[in-house]
Amino acid sequence: MRVFLPVLLLAGGILSQPASALDLPATPPADRPLKEFVTSVETDGSITFRLYAPAAKAVAVVLGARDPLALKRGEDGVWSVRTEPLKPNLYEYYFNIDGFRSIDTGTNAPKPQRQVNTSLVLVPGGILDIRNVPHGDLRLVTLHSEALNAERQMYVYTPPGYSDASKPLPVVYLYHGFGDTVGSWVEQGRAPQILDNLLAEQKIEPMIVVIPDTETDVPGAIPEDFPGADRRKNFYPKNAEAADRELVEDLIPYIEKHYRVRNDADGRAVAGLSQGGYQALVSGLSHLGTFGWIATFSGVSTTTVPNEAVEAALNDPDRINKALRGFTVTVGTKDQVTGTDIAGLKAILDERKIAHDYQDYPDLQHEMDVWRPSLIAFLEKAFKK
């Protein structure tokens, strides 16, 4: 053992570490303030990323779509780098630690995902802030879905002052994207803060917003069972069909039974981002007498995922134009995930003279900086007389 132990240690990389790294504890020492070891937002809007990783050889941070920023290791085992001042926004990021992708373990804001690998950090000063305004209520509702034969969860936002005596309010069903969770529009999309702040500024109508889980996890449509190349062909169609049944058979009846909502098409909207945008397209166009408003933000479309009901609706432009009060389509100009989908959808809408509101976001990709502004713009138009 005395002969082979040094060789094993060297192979494991331990002897290659600086002596100080071997002497440091695995967790930050208790005799110093924790703020010296964790990520923080500075008063000028810059972010100082910090990671305590004494034995790491190289650490970088990937902030949104930017190029990675290399962190520098201090003698205390803290890796750090400070950005330039950033505009107010909620940013997503992750650390690359010796080739391993990691969340920031020094914060309590992971991105809501089925496989969590990204963190969130808020630079305050914008509409995403929690402001001193009247606040709505956000409830996590658990119900049994007869359509899916499963226990399901959804968030329900009700505006400030809502009660059982309120007049019936319009309702938006808002779907998240692939790989995220029912908490995505809440935690990363900041939908409750956006709604509170827009209502306080009197820019939107009082409304109820329902945030279902886009993933149904029915047999044959579990995302993790499919390679990425097969998802659009084999996962999306079956999941969309199941989510549509849940929406029509379970969620809408539940909301109409338990909340004061309008039951006319003009008072009902369906919207979503990416995969959720496909869901909005499928459910909205399959049930034109149910929804008067449809919004797809960077959504997958029948350009890559065919759907007979959607195709039938698109082949009847007059019916769509008579049924819909609003049809919103948005995308980032550099979107390489669903840019082709949106381009194909827009071409059909233009060719068949189907009324719609189209907005592209210059130099942006498949990201929340497209979807939050898209939601804001849609809410400001929806349900107006």
SULGI-V708407 format. One line per field, one symbol per residue. phi: phi as a letter, one per 40 degrees, with the letter a starting at -180 (. if undefined). burial: I if it has 24 or more other ideal C-beta (glycine too) atoms within 12 Angstrom, else O. Layout:
phi->???
burial->???
This chain:
phi->.cccddccccccgccccddcccccccbdcccbccccbbcaccccgcbbcbacadcccabbbbbfcccdbccbccccgccaabccdbcdabbbaacbbfgbcbccccbbbcccacbcaabbabcchbccccccbdbcbbbcbbaccccbfacbbacbcbcdgcaccccdbcbbbbbcccgcbdcccccccfdccdcdcccccfcbcdabbbbcccccfcdgabdccbcdcbcccbcddccccccccccccbccdccccbbcbcbbccbbbbaabfdcccccccccccbcccbbbbabbfccbcdbbcaccccccccbdccccccccabbbbaccbcccbdcccccccccccccfccabbabbdgbbcaccccccccdccccccgcc
burial->OOOOOOOOOOOOOOOOOOOOIOOIOOOIOOOOOOOOIIIIIOOOOOIIIIIIIIIIOOIIIIIIOOOOIOIOIOOOIIIIIOIOOIOOIIIIIIIIIOOOOIIIIIIOIIIIIIOIOIIIIIIIOIIIOOOOOOOIOIOOIOIOIOIIOOOIIIIIIIIOOIOOOOOOIIIIIIIIIIIIIIIIIIIIIIIIIIIIIIIIOOOIIIIIIIIIIIIIIIOOIOIOOOOOOOIIOOIIIIIIIIIIIIIIOIIIOIIOOOIIIIOOIIIIIIIIIIIIIIIIIIIIIIIIOIIIIIIIIIIIIIIIIOIOIIOOIIOOIOOIOOIIIIIIIIIIOOIOIIIOIIIIIIOIIOOOOIOIIIIIIOOIIIIIIIIIIIIIIIIIIIIOO
